[in-house]
Structures are given as structure tokens and as C-alpha cells.
Amino acid sequence: MRRCLGKTMKNHRLGFLAVAMSLFVAVGCSMGPSQKELDALEASRQAMTSSEAKVAAKKAEKASLERKLGDRKAEKRALTEKKAETRANMAEADTQ
């Protein structure tokens, strides 16, 4: 009797495990993304593409502004040197 009960319990466990595995496979494989999920994914993709384009534009603008700043700093240095030379020349002319 115990042998028969032990085999029955084992068969029940195996049966339960088989049913659980088949439900897991059936549920996991049969459902795909819904149209709503696909639309949300496409909207996210478009937003990401738009954001990447904005980032690229801002980086280009930053590089342009940094070049302008460098040019202006160089111009300021040149004018400062010219001003110093002019003052030196004026001081030399006043002493003569």
C-alpha cells in the first residue's frame, strides 16, 4: 500500500510539474507585444532620435561659440599689445 501511495504522489508531482511547465511555455510564447506597446516603443524611438539630433546641434553650437571666444581672446590680446606699444611710443615721444 505504501508503495502504491508513494508512486501516486510521485506521479502527481510529475503531472503538476508538466502542467506548470506547459502553462509557462504556452503563456510565454503565445503573447506578443500589443499595438499599444509597439506605438509606445515607436514614440520612444522617435523621441530618442529627436533628442540625439538636438544634442548634436548643441555640441556643434558649443564648438562654434568656443571658436568665436578663442578668436575674440586672440583679438583682445593683440589689441592689448598694440595699446601697450602705443603708450610706450607716446611716453617716448613726450620725453623727446
C-alpha positions in Angstrom: 0.0 0.0 0.0 2.8 2.4 0.9 4.5 1.6 -2.4 1.4 2.4 -4.3 0.8 5.7 -2.4 4.5 6.7 -3.0 4.2 6.1 -6.7 0.9 8.0 -6.9 2.4 11.0 -5.1 5.4 10.9 -7.4 3.1 10.8 -10.4 1.1 13.7 -9.1 4.2 15.8 -8.6 5.4 14.9 -12.1 2.0 15.7 -13.5 1.8 19.0 -11.7 5.3 19.9 -12.9 4.4 19.0 -16.5 1.2 21.1 -16.4 3.2 24.1 -14.8 5.9 23.9 -17.5 3.4 23.7 -20.3 1.5 26.7 -19.0 4.7 28.6 -18.6 5.7 27.9 -22.2 2.2 28.5 -23.6 1.8 31.8 -21.9 5.4 33.0 -22.5 5.4 32.1 -26.2 1.9 32.9 -27.4 1.7 36.5 -26.2 3.4 39.2 -28.3 3.5 42.9 -27.8 0.3 44.7 -28.3 -0.2 47.5 -30.8 -0.3 50.0 -27.9 3.1 48.7 -26.7 4.5 48.9 -30.3 3.2 52.5 -30.6 4.8 53.5 -27.3 8.1 51.9 -28.4 8.0 53.8 -31.7 7.2 57.1 -29.9 10.1 56.5 -27.6 12.4 55.7 -30.5 11.3 58.9 -32.3 11.9 60.9 -29.1 15.3 59.4 -28.7 16.2 60.2 -32.3 15.0 63.8 -31.8 17.0 64.2 -28.6 20.1 62.9 -30.2 19.7 65.4 -33.1 19.3 68.2 -30.5 22.4 67.1 -28.7 24.4 67.0 -31.9 23.2 70.5 -32.8 24.0 71.8 -29.3 27.5 70.3 -29.5 28.1 72.0 -32.9 26.8 75.3 -31.5 29.1 74.9 -28.5 32.1 74.3 -30.7 31.3 77.3 -32.8 30.9 79.5 -29.8 34.2 78.2 -28.4 36.0 79.1 -31.7 34.5 82.6 -31.6 35.6 83.0 -28.0 39.1 81.9 -28.9 39.2 84.4 -31.8 37.9 87.2 -29.6 40.5 86.4 -26.9 43.3 86.5 -29.5 41.9 89.8 -30.9 41.8 91.2 -27.3 45.4 90.1 -26.7 46.5 91.8 -30.0 44.7 95.0 -29.1 46.2 95.0 -25.6 49.7 94.6 -27.0 49.0 97.4 -29.6 47.8 99.6 -26.8 50.9 98.9 -24.7 53.1 99.7 -27.7 51.2 102.9 -28.4 51.5 104.1 -24.8 55.2 103.3 -24.9 55.6 105.3 -28.1 53.7 108.2 -26.6 55.8 108.1 -23.5 58.9 108.1 -25.6 57.6 111.0 -27.8 56.9 113.0 -24.6 60.4 112.6 -23.4 62.0 113.9 -26.6 
